[in-house]
Amino acid sequence: MAVSASTEIAAPGSSTAYRTLSARKPSRSPIAADSPPEGAPSSGRRASALPTELNLHQRKFLELARALASGPRLVLLDEVLSGLTPSEIGEALALVREIRRRGATILFIEHIMRAVVDLTDRVVVLNYGQLIAEGRPRDVIRQPEVVAAYLGKAYA
């Protein structure tokens, strides 16, 4: 499921989207800051640890920190919640909310519906590459085509 939080993005392969994104002059991103976003776990004793010494949750936050270090205006999050425990998902959602609050546009690809409904303004649902629904999250997840695509026709 692909979700755009606050901007329209051209379809893959569109040279227009590429030109638009690459033509921007470098500037300080609204998410670049002297302090980590609220909700980010503190480095504590793990600050000197190698990535191979981190657990899955910590590695995902490390990957996100590396992406945010360049101060992007657009952040692509592809299945970042997979493999996390419910409490880790809660921490990750708080961090994504803070990144968004600081002004970044987030393209969020996720199957965890709690996160999709909680974080997004607009949802775009694809099934085998075909657009089957788009709109507000709570409206879209109730559409029979979406339910059938993700849970099977018996549930639609």
DOTOR-239409 format. One record per residue (C-alpha): x, y, z; residue in one letter. Coordinates in pm, 1 decimal. Example, Ala and Ser with C-alpha at 12.3 -4.5 7.8 and 13.67 -1.06 7.14 Angstrom:
2
       east      north         up   residu
     1230.0     -450.0      780.0        A
     1367.0     -106.0      714.0        S
This chain:
156
       east      north         up   residu
        0.0        0.0        0.0        M
      149.7      336.9      -96.6        A
       66.0      652.9       89.2        V
      156.7     1014.5       30.0        S
      136.4     1233.2      336.6        A
      125.5     1582.8      192.7        S
      219.0     1606.4     -172.1        T
      140.3     1459.9     -510.1        E
      421.0     1262.0     -676.2        I
      429.0     1169.1    -1042.7        A
      409.0      805.2    -1142.2        A
      730.9      604.0    -1159.5        P
      919.8      668.1    -1480.0        G
      787.0     1021.6    -1515.7        S
     1068.5     1257.5    -1607.1        S
      861.3     1547.1    -1475.0        T
      886.7     1425.0    -1117.1        A
     1259.7     1374.4    -1153.0        Y
     1316.8     1722.2    -1293.3        R
     1102.5     1876.5    -1022.9        T
     1289.5     1702.2     -744.1        L
     1637.5     1751.9     -887.1        S
     1586.1     2115.3     -987.3        A
     1548.3     2239.9     -630.0        R
     1836.4     2443.6     -496.5        K
     2005.9     2288.1     -196.0        P
     1874.7     2438.2      126.0        S
     1845.8     2349.9      488.3        R
     1560.6     2106.0      524.0        S
     1288.8     2177.2      775.6        P
     1370.9     1844.5      939.6        I
     1742.3     1912.2      977.9        A
     1794.3     2009.5     1339.5        A
     2057.7     2030.9     1606.9        D
     1867.9     1779.9     1818.8        S
     1711.5     1448.1     1720.6        P
     1336.9     1444.6     1655.2        P
     1112.4     1391.3     1955.0        E
     1040.6     1021.7     1987.2        G
     1383.8      913.1     1865.8        A
     1549.0      673.9     2107.5        P
     1847.5      818.9     2291.0        S
     2184.7      687.3     2180.5        S
     2294.5      598.9     2533.6        G
     2548.2      320.1     2550.6        R
     2467.0      207.8     2193.8        R
     2623.9      521.5     2040.9        A
     2956.8      348.5     1989.0        S
     2807.2       15.0     1879.8        A
     2860.4     -114.0     1528.6        L
     2545.7     -165.8     1318.5        P
     2597.2     -542.0     1335.8        T
     2568.2     -519.2     1716.0        E
     2224.1     -355.9     1701.7        L
     1889.5     -532.9     1710.1        N
     1636.0     -491.5     1427.7        L
     1456.4     -198.8     1592.2        H
     1782.3      -13.0     1655.6        Q
     1906.6      -77.6     1298.9        R
     1582.4       64.5     1155.5        K
     1626.4      382.8     1360.8        F
     1989.9      398.7     1248.6        L
     1883.5      372.0      883.0        E
     1629.2      648.3      935.2        L
     1887.1      869.1     1110.0        A
     2126.0      821.8      816.6        R
     1851.4      923.3      573.3        A
     1758.0     1230.3      778.7        L
     2119.2     1346.0      814.2        A
     2109.7     1491.2      462.4        S
     1804.0     1702.0      549.5        G
     1564.9     1565.1      285.1        P
     1233.4     1729.0      201.6        R
     1092.3     1392.6       92.3        L
     1140.4     1073.0      294.5        V
     1050.7      731.0      152.1        L
      961.8      477.4      420.3        L
      917.7      130.7      271.6        D
      783.1     -127.4      518.5        E
      986.5       25.2      803.0        V
      755.5     -125.3     1066.1        L
      783.4     -487.7      958.2        S
      938.5     -710.7     1221.6        G
      888.8     -463.9     1506.6        L
      700.7     -537.9     1828.2        T
      384.5     -338.1     1908.0        P
      576.1     -110.1     2148.6        S
      854.0      -56.4     1892.1        E
      588.2       29.0     1632.9        I
      450.0      289.1     1873.5        G
      795.4      446.4     1910.3        E
      847.5      445.4     1534.6        A
      507.3      607.6     1473.7        L
      592.9      884.8     1721.4        A
      918.5      946.9     1537.5        L
      752.5      955.4     1194.3        V
      488.8     1199.6     1329.4        R
      767.2     1427.8     1452.1        E
      953.1     1413.1     1121.0        I
      631.9     1505.9      944.0        R
      559.7     1783.6     1196.1        R
      897.8     1934.5     1111.7        R
      784.8     1973.2      750.5        G
      904.7     1670.5      555.4        A
      680.3     1500.1      304.2        T
      662.2     1126.4      369.1        I
      591.0      860.3      108.5        L
      487.8      569.1      328.1        F
      461.5      213.3      195.4        I
      313.2       -5.5      465.2        E
       76.4     -295.3      534.5        H
       23.1     -227.7      904.9        I
     -317.1      -59.6      891.5        M
     -287.3       97.7     1237.1        R
        9.7      295.1     1109.8        A
     -149.7      382.8      776.2        V
     -464.4      519.7      939.0        V
     -269.9      697.9     1213.3        D
       -8.7      870.8      997.3        L
     -165.3      955.6      664.4        T
     -396.6     1209.4      509.2        D
     -434.4     1031.3      177.4        R
     -401.1      665.6       80.0        V
     -335.4      513.9     -260.9        V
     -395.3      138.0     -284.6        V
     -238.1      -71.5     -557.7        L
     -316.6     -434.6     -634.0        N
      -81.6     -604.6     -880.7        Y
       29.2     -258.7     -995.5        G
     -324.2     -136.5    -1064.9        Q
     -481.8      151.9     -874.3        L
     -789.0       18.7     -694.1        I
     -862.2      296.8     -444.0        A
     -750.1      634.0     -317.2        E
     -873.1      884.8      -64.2        G
     -891.8      930.2      312.9        R
     -753.2      628.5      500.7        P
    -1066.3      540.9      700.3        R
    -1278.6      554.9      383.9        D
    -1038.7      355.6      167.3        V
     -981.3       65.3      407.6        I
    -1355.9       -4.9      410.4        R
    -1388.5      -33.6       32.8        Q
    -1475.8     -389.6      -75.5        P
    -1204.7     -391.4     -345.0        E
     -938.9     -309.0      -85.5        V
    -1065.5     -565.8      164.2        V
    -1077.5     -831.8     -109.0        A
     -723.3     -749.4     -224.4        A
     -573.1     -770.9      122.6        Y
     -789.5    -1021.1      309.1        L
     -950.4    -1219.6       28.4        G
    -1293.4    -1211.8     -132.8        K
    -1451.2    -1404.4      156.6        A
    -1403.3    -1094.4      377.3        Y
    -1517.7     -833.7      125.2        A
